Amino acid sequence: MADGVLAHLVSRVAPGVDVVFLDTGLHFPETLRVRDEVARRLPVNVRSIRPRLTVGQQDGEYGPRLFNRSPDDCCQLRKVEPLERALTGYDAWAAGLRRDESPTRANTPVVTFDARRGRVKVNPIAAWKQADVDAYIARYDIPVNELFRRGYGSIGCWPCTRRTKAGEDPRAGRWAMFEKTECGLHV
């Protein structure tokens, strides 16, 4: 949870809405603070969903530092499978994808059918620019991950996230050491 924009936006039309937070066990402490602040301040029900295995159990079963050897497998275990479990009972889900985040997201639809999960997927801020996000945050005093102020353009798990360099798109710091652009949640 890089910021609370989507949670706030949805809570204005559906107070008490469930917000799924995929607690991978590998988040920065700053990310967990944003999750906790969103839960405290907004009229939402934050559901922290954990993988079936702790990081230690995963290390025991697959070897240490799976994220270094097979980031796709790590993301599958720590993000994709937990999301699929969390979506049980829902007909739709929403994500905070934006077209301006990277070239791979340039054609993100506002509404689509997620055939993989058999659900409608809504990307309500797909057409927003970073300036729109910044203005919304300022207007409504939205919780924001402090790592943004430290040079991170996009924030995921700590082993696979680095600060972005000047001129890079915001998601360039994700999986920069691999030929990977998405975790598998958004295909």
Secondary structure, 3 states (H helix, E strand, C coil): CCECHHHHHHHHHCCCEEEEEECCCCECHHHHHHHHHHHHHCCEEEEEECCCCCHHHHHHHHCCCHHHHCHHHHHHHHHHHHHHHHCCCCCEEECCCCHHHCHHHCCCCCEEEECCCCEEEECCCCCCCHHHHHHHHHHHCCCECHHHHHCCCCCCEHHHECCCCCCCCHHHHECCCCCCCCCCCCC
